[in-house]
Amino acid sequence: MNKVVVVTGGTRGIGFETAKKYLVNGDKVVIASIDKPEIIEQAMAELKTFGEVEFIECNVGNTEQCQAAIDLAVNKFGTIDVLANVAGIVGQRVDLIEADLEDIFRTIQVNLMGTIQLCQFAGKVMAANKSGVIINVGSICGAIANTESIGYHASKGGVRMATQAMARELSPYGVRVLSVAPGWVKTGMIDKPIEEIGSKLHMKGRIIEPTEIANAIYLLSLPEASAINGSTVMVDDGYSSFKGVDGFIA
């Protein structure tokens, strides 16, 4: 309670639910995101009913905007206790031989470099404070291959390994770095046909709700999770346990 939390991608989906989770538990939140003006307005209006929250426009692929988001949190609230790197893109869902290389570059820039940039800037603040938690949102695609794009797989695999490397570097400063790897989550990235396919690959027979990922992020940032560091926690409702075999039995 009374932590300062930076959440990227906080105007919808997992990011929105993550911001809400911290706010209802008495924490202060900075939303670093880009979105349509009406989506930002609606999201912030709702989030402000739960607690103290600030918004800054931040394309996580842009170095200067990432630094500005961290600066806002420090200047407004004095510090950063938790960074939740949620923002990400899927990229074009096409096979490698048909893919646009620029789209692959952009996906890696946002998902991987965006995560690294924010971790560096927030990590400096946390290292000086000798305290902090960074939670990166990866994916099952960082551990096993499925039908998503090459750029998405490469970026999320990078997030997984960057998390481990950053945890090793920052742990002497009292900073934990870990990641969560969701399965298929019901967000704007998922259309109906994909949801129907994905539902069969989870033990509950449905894809995961954004609140379930937000709850995992929140739990892992608590002091009670202090022994979890450098790990990727599979928040996938069993998807990776049976590797894509139909897991739901009615």
Residue pairs with C-beta under 8 A, 6 or more apart in sequence:
1 25
1 26
1 27
2 26
2 27
2 28
3 22
3 27
3 28
3 81
3 82
3 221
4 27
4 28
4 29
4 30
4 73
4 77
4 78
4 79
4 80
4 81
4 82
5 19
5 22
5 27
5 28
5 29
5 30
5 80
5 81
5 82
5 83
5 84
6 29
6 30
6 32
6 69
6 70
6 73
6 80
6 82
6 83
6 84
6 118
6 122
7 15
7 18
7 19
7 22
7 29
7 30
7 31
7 32
7 84
7 86
8 15
8 32
8 33
8 58
8 60
8 69
8 84
8 85
8 86
8 87
8 114
8 118
9 15
9 32
9 33
9 60
9 86
9 87
9 88
10 16
10 18
10 19
10 29
10 31
10 32
10 33
10 43
10 47
10 86
11 31
11 33
11 35
11 39
11 40
11 43
11 44
11 55
12 35
12 39
12 43
12 187
12 188
13 86
13 185
13 187
13 188
13 189
13 210
14 86
14 137
14 182
14 185
14 187
14 210
14 213
14 214
15 31
15 33
15 84
15 86
15 87
16 43
16 47
16 210
17 210
17 211
17 213
17 214
18 84
18 86
18 213
18 214
18 217
18 218
19 29
19 31
19 47
19 53
20 46
20 47
20 50
20 214
21 211
21 214
21 215
21 217
21 218
22 29
22 51
22 82
22 218
23 29
23 47
23 50
23 51
23 52
23 53
24 50
24 51
25 218
26 51
27 51
27 81
27 82
28 51
28 52
28 53
28 77
29 47
29 51
29 52
29 53
29 54
30 53
30 54
30 55
30 56
30 69
30 72
30 73
30 76
30 77
31 43
31 44
31 47
31 53
31 54
31 55
31 56
32 56
32 58
32 60
32 65
32 66
32 69
32 87
32 118
33 40
33 55
33 57
33 58
33 87
34 57
34 58
34 59
35 43
40 55
44 53
44 55
47 53
54 72
54 73
54 76
56 65
56 68
56 69
56 72
57 65
58 65
58 66
58 68
58 69
58 87
59 65
59 110
60 66
60 85
60 87
60 110
60 114
60 115
60 117
60 118
61 106
61 109
61 110
61 113
61 114
63 117
66 114
66 117
66 118
66 121
67 117
67 121
69 118
70 80
70 118
70 121
70 122
70 125
73 79
73 80
74 80
74 125
79 125
79 129
80 122
80 125
80 126
80 132
81 126
81 131
81 132
81 133
82 132
82 133
82 134
82 135
82 221
83 118
83 119
83 122
83 126
83 132
83 133
83 134
83 135
84 135
84 137
84 217
84 221
85 114
85 115
85 118
85 119
85 134
85 135
85 136
85 137
86 137
86 217
87 110
87 114
88 110
88 111
88 114
88 137
88 155
89 106
89 107
89 110
89 111
90 107
90 148
90 149
90 152
90 189
91 103
91 104
91 106
91 107
91 149
91 151
91 152
92 99
92 100
92 103
92 149
92 151
93 147
93 148
93 149
94 100
94 149
96 150
99 149
99 150
99 151
103 149
103 151
104 149
104 150
104 151
104 154
105 151
106 151
107 149
107 151
107 152
107 154
107 155
108 151
108 154
108 155
108 158
110 155
111 152
111 155
111 156
111 158
111 159
112 154
112 155
112 158
112 159
112 162
115 136
115 159
115 162
116 162
119 134
119 136
119 162
119 166
119 177
122 132
122 134
123 132
123 134
123 166
123 170
123 175
125 132
126 132
126 134
126 170
126 173
126 174
126 175
127 170
127 173
127 175
129 174
130 173
130 174
131 174
131 175
132 174
132 175
132 176
133 175
133 176
133 177
133 178
133 220
133 221
134 166
134 170
134 175
134 176
134 177
134 178
135 177
135 178
135 179
135 180
135 217
135 220
135 221
136 159
136 162
136 163
136 177
136 178
136 179
136 180
137 159
137 179
137 180
137 182
137 213
137 217
138 156
138 159
138 160
138 163
138 179
138 180
138 181
138 182
138 232
139 148
139 152
139 156
139 159
139 181
139 182
140 146
140 181
140 182
140 183
140 234
140 236
140 239
140 240
141 148
141 152
141 153
141 156
141 157
142 153
142 156
142 157
142 158
142 159
142 160
142 179
142 181
142 232
143 157
143 160
143 181
143 232
143 234
143 240
144 240
144 243
144 244
145 153
146 244
156 181
159 179
160 179
160 181
160 232
163 177
163 178
163 179
163 230
163 232
164 230
166 177
167 176
167 177
167 178
167 229
167 230
168 230
170 176
170 177
171 177
171 229
171 230
176 226
176 228
176 229
177 229
177 230
178 220
178 228
178 229
178 230
178 231
178 232
178 233
179 231
179 232
179 233
180 213
180 216
180 217
180 220
180 232
180 233
180 235
181 232
181 233
181 234
181 235
181 236
181 240
182 208
182 213
182 235
182 236
183 198
183 201
183 202
183 207
183 208
183 235
183 236
183 237
183 239
183 240
184 190
184 194
184 195
184 198
184 199
184 201
184 202
184 207
184 208
184 239
185 207
185 208
185 209
185 210
185 213
186 195
186 207
186 208
186 209
186 210
187 210
190 198
190 207
195 207
198 207
199 205
199 206
199 207
199 248
200 246
200 247
200 248
201 239
201 244
201 246
201 247
202 208
202 236
202 237
202 238
202 239
202 247
202 248
203 237
203 238
203 241
203 247
203 248
204 237
204 248
205 248
205 250
208 235
208 236
208 237
212 235
212 237
213 235
216 233
216 235
219 225
220 228
220 233
234 240
238 247
239 247
241 247
